[in-house]
Amino acid sequence: MPRYDYRCRACGSTFELNRPMAEANSPATCPSGHGDTVKLLSTVAVTGKAGAGPAPRGSSGGGCCGGGCCAG
């Protein structure tokens, strides 16, 4: 289940809620009971090489133009 960060405008506290994506924009109450909260923009760490396929044919993977033009 996704985790969303919120900040309370009344007391300034920041808190997290685990809730379904369908409820991401639903009102949230802070732990102190205040209802004036705002959802914070989350940063997402993306790692790996998703979508990176094999190197094009004839490419050695280095330098300019596949690594051949800079060799003297």
Z-matrix of the N, CA and C atoms (Angstrom, degrees):
N
C 1 1.450
C 2 1.529 1 107.69
N 3 1.329 2 118.46 1 134.77
C 4 1.468 3 121.40 2 -178.81
C 5 1.525 4 112.54 3 -65.19
N 6 1.304 5 115.19 4 151.01
C 7 1.460 6 122.45 5 177.62
C 8 1.530 7 107.88 6 -110.89
N 9 1.315 8 116.11 7 131.36
C 10 1.466 9 121.98 8 -179.06
C 11 1.526 10 109.49 9 -118.71
N 12 1.323 11 115.47 10 142.81
C 13 1.457 12 122.19 11 178.39
C 14 1.522 13 109.19 12 -100.20
N 15 1.332 14 114.95 13 138.05
C 16 1.463 15 121.47 14 179.15
C 17 1.524 16 109.10 15 -131.94
N 18 1.334 17 115.64 16 157.06
C 19 1.460 18 120.77 17 173.70
C 20 1.521 19 108.05 18 -129.86
N 21 1.324 20 114.88 19 137.62
C 22 1.459 21 121.28 20 179.24
C 23 1.524 22 108.67 21 -86.58
N 24 1.305 23 116.58 22 126.82
C 25 1.467 24 120.73 23 178.66
C 26 1.518 25 111.71 24 -75.42
N 27 1.321 26 116.96 25 -24.67
C 28 1.464 27 120.80 26 -177.94
C 29 1.522 28 112.23 27 -76.72
N 30 1.344 29 117.51 28 -46.78
C 31 1.470 30 119.82 29 -175.48
C 32 1.524 31 113.48 30 -113.57
N 33 1.330 32 117.46 31 -9.18
C 34 1.459 33 120.84 32 177.43
C 35 1.518 34 115.47 33 82.62
N 36 1.317 35 118.59 34 0.67
C 37 1.470 36 119.67 35 -178.93
C 38 1.527 37 110.60 36 -73.07
N 39 1.315 38 115.26 37 150.06
C 40 1.453 39 122.39 38 176.09
C 41 1.522 40 107.21 39 -111.56
N 42 1.327 41 116.74 40 136.36
C 43 1.457 42 120.72 41 -177.88
C 44 1.517 43 109.94 42 -145.81
N 45 1.329 44 115.48 43 163.43
C 46 1.457 45 122.76 44 -179.15
C 47 1.516 46 110.01 45 -116.48
N 48 1.330 47 115.24 46 148.28
C 49 1.464 48 121.09 47 174.41
C 50 1.517 49 108.56 48 -133.82
N 51 1.308 50 116.32 49 136.18
C 52 1.463 51 122.10 50 170.28
C 53 1.515 52 106.32 51 -94.23
N 54 1.324 53 115.29 52 120.34
C 55 1.467 54 119.63 53 179.87
C 56 1.515 55 109.98 54 -154.47
N 57 1.327 56 116.87 55 157.80
C 58 1.470 57 119.97 56 178.95
C 59 1.521 58 111.40 57 -61.38
N 60 1.312 59 116.63 58 153.08
C 61 1.466 60 120.95 59 179.66
C 62 1.521 61 111.63 60 -58.01
N 63 1.311 62 116.99 61 -32.30
C 64 1.461 63 121.16 62 -179.98
C 65 1.526 64 111.82 63 -63.69
N 66 1.334 65 117.25 64 -21.23
C 67 1.464 66 121.61 65 -179.49
C 68 1.528 67 112.67 66 -105.70
N 69 1.322 68 117.67 67 11.83
C 70 1.462 69 121.81 68 -175.89
C 71 1.523 70 112.86 69 -57.24
N 72 1.317 71 117.72 70 -37.35
C 73 1.467 72 120.94 71 -177.16
C 74 1.526 73 113.34 72 -99.35
N 75 1.320 74 116.68 73 6.93
C 76 1.464 75 120.23 74 177.47
C 77 1.524 76 109.66 75 -71.11
N 78 1.326 77 117.62 76 151.78
C 79 1.470 78 120.13 77 178.52
C 80 1.528 79 111.52 78 -58.22
N 81 1.325 80 115.91 79 145.38
C 82 1.462 81 121.72 80 178.57
C 83 1.521 82 108.37 81 -126.20
N 84 1.317 83 116.51 82 142.94
C 85 1.464 84 122.24 83 177.67
C 86 1.518 85 108.08 84 -104.26
N 87 1.331 86 116.80 85 133.83
C 88 1.465 87 119.99 86 -179.62
C 89 1.530 88 109.97 87 -71.90
N 90 1.341 89 116.93 88 163.12
C 91 1.467 90 120.30 89 -179.07
C 92 1.527 91 113.39 90 -58.73
N 93 1.335 92 117.69 91 -22.88
C 94 1.469 93 120.88 92 178.68
C 95 1.523 94 112.43 93 -86.18
N 96 1.346 95 116.77 94 -2.02
C 97 1.454 96 120.86 95 176.01
C 98 1.516 97 115.56 96 96.81
N 99 1.337 98 118.35 97 2.84
C 100 1.469 99 120.81 98 179.33
C 101 1.526 100 109.79 99 -80.22
N 102 1.313 101 116.03 100 143.38
C 103 1.455 102 120.60 101 -178.24
C 104 1.516 103 114.16 102 -101.17
N 105 1.340 104 117.99 103 -6.92
C 106 1.464 105 121.45 104 -178.01
C 107 1.524 106 109.05 105 -88.58
N 108 1.328 107 116.12 106 82.96
C 109 1.459 108 121.36 107 -177.10
C 110 1.520 109 110.76 108 -122.37
N 111 1.316 110 115.11 109 160.92
C 112 1.460 111 121.17 110 178.18
C 113 1.522 112 108.51 111 -133.53
N 114 1.342 113 116.16 112 138.85
C 115 1.461 114 120.75 113 178.24
C 116 1.523 115 108.00 114 -77.71
N 117 1.330 116 115.82 115 132.77
C 118 1.453 117 121.11 116 -179.54
C 119 1.513 118 110.61 117 -88.35
N 120 1.298 119 116.13 118 153.05
C 121 1.447 120 121.67 119 176.19
C 122 1.515 121 107.94 120 -74.12
N 123 1.293 122 117.06 121 123.94
C 124 1.465 123 121.31 122 -177.15
C 125 1.509 124 110.24 123 -91.17
N 126 1.320 125 114.84 124 147.56
C 127 1.455 126 119.87 125 172.27
C 128 1.518 127 107.12 126 -98.53
N 129 1.296 128 115.69 127 138.35
C 130 1.449 129 121.09 128 -177.77
C 131 1.518 130 108.13 129 -117.45
N 132 1.302 131 116.77 130 127.05
C 133 1.457 132 120.66 131 176.72
C 134 1.515 133 108.83 132 -86.76
N 135 1.302 134 115.99 133 122.10
C 136 1.451 135 120.99 134 178.47
C 137 1.515 136 106.82 135 -113.31
N 138 1.299 137 115.97 136 122.64
C 139 1.458 138 120.32 137 179.97
C 140 1.504 139 110.09 138 -125.17
N 141 1.286 140 116.15 139 168.76
C 142 1.458 141 120.83 140 178.42
C 143 1.508 142 111.53 141 92.91
N 144 1.314 143 114.35 142 -171.28
C 145 1.458 144 120.33 143 -177.34
C 146 1.518 145 109.87 144 -126.80
N 147 1.297 146 116.52 145 52.60
C 148 1.459 147 120.26 146 -179.87
C 149 1.518 148 109.43 147 -60.67
N 150 1.285 149 116.66 148 131.44
C 151 1.453 150 121.51 149 177.39
C 152 1.526 151 113.04 150 84.59
N 153 1.317 152 118.33 151 -7.51
C 154 1.450 153 120.10 152 179.08
C 155 1.524 154 107.97 153 -82.65
N 156 1.295 155 114.86 154 111.71
C 157 1.452 156 119.56 155 -179.61
C 158 1.519 157 110.46 156 -90.56
N 159 1.315 158 116.41 157 -169.95
C 160 1.456 159 119.99 158 179.14
C 161 1.527 160 111.02 159 -66.99
N 162 1.325 161 116.51 160 157.10
C 163 1.461 162 121.56 161 179.16
C 164 1.520 163 109.49 162 -63.95
N 165 1.345 164 116.92 163 147.05
C 166 1.461 165 119.40 164 178.00
C 167 1.529 166 111.32 165 -58.91
N 168 1.302 167 116.49 166 152.22
C 169 1.454 168 122.27 167 -178.58
C 170 1.529 169 110.56 168 -60.79
N 171 1.303 170 116.30 169 136.56
C 172 1.458 171 120.66 170 178.72
C 173 1.515 172 113.36 171 84.23
N 174 1.306 173 118.02 172 1.46
C 175 1.456 174 121.61 173 -179.57
C 176 1.513 175 109.95 174 -95.91
N 177 1.319 176 115.91 175 128.86
C 178 1.457 177 118.85 176 177.48
C 179 1.527 178 109.83 177 -90.33
N 180 1.341 179 116.90 178 -6.96
C 181 1.449 180 121.28 179 174.97
C 182 1.504 181 114.94 180 82.02
N 183 1.308 182 120.17 181 10.72
C 184 1.457 183 119.15 182 -179.38
C 185 1.507 184 112.52 183 -134.31
N 186 1.308 185 116.81 184 157.83
C 187 1.465 186 123.14 185 173.79
C 188 1.508 187 114.44 186 58.98
N 189 1.312 188 115.42 187 -168.38
C 190 1.456 189 120.63 188 179.16
C 191 1.522 190 109.93 189 -79.96
N 192 1.275 191 117.62 190 148.38
C 193 1.463 192 123.72 191 176.41
C 194 1.530 193 112.22 192 52.28
N 195 1.314 194 117.34 193 36.47
C 196 1.450 195 119.61 194 178.04
C 197 1.510 196 113.74 195 84.21
N 198 1.323 197 118.20 196 9.46
C 199 1.464 198 121.78 197 174.36
C 200 1.509 199 114.36 198 94.04
N 201 1.313 200 119.73 199 -1.57
C 202 1.464 201 119.90 200 -176.90
C 203 1.506 202 115.61 201 -95.16
N 204 1.339 203 119.26 202 -25.16
C 205 1.457 204 120.10 203 -172.32
C 206 1.524 205 114.19 204 -79.77
N 207 1.304 206 118.02 205 -18.59
C 208 1.465 207 120.44 206 -176.28
C 209 1.517 208 112.13 207 -93.28
N 210 1.320 209 117.28 208 -11.48
C 211 1.463 210 119.69 209 -177.74
C 212 1.536 211 108.42 210 -76.93
N 213 1.306 212 115.53 211 134.69
C 214 1.444 213 119.45 212 -172.15
C 215 1.446 214 114.39 213 -93.99
